[in-house]
């Protein structure tokens, strides 16, 4: 079963926004067993949209279209699709009521252009957009499915999750598809592949293994298709456990979640608290952690000690340590982590100090040199990393490395 | 002059990575006066790539292709393009030397598959890829320009900036194009448009004004085309100054840089120092600031005081304040900001405390309630914001609001 995604709107073509919708949609479609053949971004131009529809209809069974549904006259997706399918328009009462309700709630005057949002091609099924005024439209024509959705990410995501994906599964009677993700860290892709090569080779044809690497973490995803979902799930679990047993020391969690979220879950379960002491990562680690709701049960907070002054006053790093060994040293990150534990009163603390670049490097400590420490009641673990030249990447890689080290310490703490 | 972008590779189509390349390329092309007609993401499949090339060649003058240039056998862009143009292969000595040098430097054994990276279609011009082993290839065929680049973002960006964009300008003898960006904050788009409507209406046909809104900031970009670059620049400057004079109180900087970078520049010039005291933004503001090289001349650091305990111990917020008014209150953010100034010894401090969600809201303080304070020797400015329901957006909007408030204070400080 093949799908295509067409995104409509000049914002992408002038580079004003990055199209994050397509990747998200592609991932969700893949998870229910629909392959994406092509993603096309086209302009708000009737001929161009029509050409894109024609080509996509030739190549795919499902065509998902986002954008171009606003009330202004440059948004022409709806009119173009009606013309493409040779349909007239009808005013949809439920949509009109919904739009009216939104305008009333925000106490805004409603004009004809807003009412027009309720006009839809007469051959489509309207799907209510809970989060906006532009309705979602579902067309079944010539044996293919076309869905027009708003381009605003959270409106589209809600519609996809609640309406479109379930409806696609029902309408297309898709086979059961089961996934199981194992998140690993602290191991390279080729090394990991070698470790589990025989397990991968032994997989039956209906179960596939994918390696999804990202910044020092690798997600292993087993995906299987079949008719009996429960049996398939049990079968995949057998292979998953073979893998987990084989590479136990690298497994973070048997779930498709972020590394820091997995750590938060582990620490929450064990009623452990965490603080951070960041220099070169400048708050990046704290921000990764606090993006997750509920993190406050584990994360007390931390310090961004960019200046040496703050390393001393907030974390209690000794002036001698900074003078003799420098801010980027094993001794300094050790004292930073211990200072965080002492001052922030947490069970664990991670600290990072390094040269993110592009300036500040020396011959003995070039740009990319980063020291990381993890402190707990068991003591302080430290490690030196040598990353590359690019600031943003050095910050991201330092953050992931610090979290991986913390995870390692948490594992040893149990053993 | 029209361009198309074709990205090749399954990673985008399975949703493993977000295609950030296309938006970046589109923006750069627009800046030199080349419009992007379509962006297509296609799979590593010869027929599919060929079809995409054919269609793009019909619609556009310049076709930029990224991805599919790795050494493994699923990367088939090079072979497919050679076949598309009916070309044979030659081994490019300079590329071979470059690849050999890279393998020698990293002390890695080189096998035939690596040497093959130096094989290129015999009708193309090879452009050296300084940052990787896959060469960039430039084809001029049937009056059109085709460029094949690696998909790794920093390799592509370097090639575009150093080689492709200058070469396109030379080859196509593009007219001079001049841009001038004015960054504004603390004003809505429609209000801004109303304020400068007459200036916009008075622009000559060869100068256009674009509104580029992003999270509480709006960039105004004047773009003009002409034959005399110096005259054009002077002409655009006249209109830019009309705008700046009209909306002076909202102008952050007359340049296309980030809000926080503009603030850092202003503070650096005035030798002012800054610290942060973040609760609900959880390090997000510190991280925004520290992504900019050289920020240490202004930014001393800060605290992420997620727990009340840390608000008291690190920032000196009084227990009574937290008890009586709560963590999300004017009184608390005031004490947080003053505590940051006192403990971190900076001229300015910003503090944020709010309910990011999805949990933690109450009737009187629903999710999205955020208090922000900016402290300086002039005192403390505070403001209450009511954002929405979504955590990530509440964090981002709080950060931008805090920076905008800081900017306001900096402006008043001079006046």
Interface residues (C-beta under 8 A of the other chain):
Chain A: X12 X13 X14 X15 X16 X17 X18 X19 X20 X22 X23 X24 X25 X26 X27 X28 X29 X30 X35 X36 X37 X38 X39 X40 X41 X42 X43 X48 X52 X55 X154 X212 X275 X276 X278 X280 X281 X282 X283 X284 X285 X286 X287 X289 X290 X291 X293 X294 X295 X296 X299 X300 X301 X302 X303 X304 X305 X306 X307 X309 X310 X313 X314 X343 X344 X345 X356 X357 X358 X359 X390 X391 X392 X395
Chain B: X12 X13 X14 X15 X16 X17 X18 X19 X20 X22 X23 X24 X25 X26 X27 X28 X29 X30 X35 X36 X37 X38 X39 X40 X41 X42 X43 X48 X52 X55 X154 X212 X275 X276 X278 X280 X281 X282 X283 X284 X285 X286 X287 X289 X290 X291 X293 X294 X295 X296 X299 X300 X301 X302 X303 X304 X305 X306 X307 X309 X310 X313 X314 X343 X344 X345 X356 X357 X358 X359 X390 X391 X392 X395
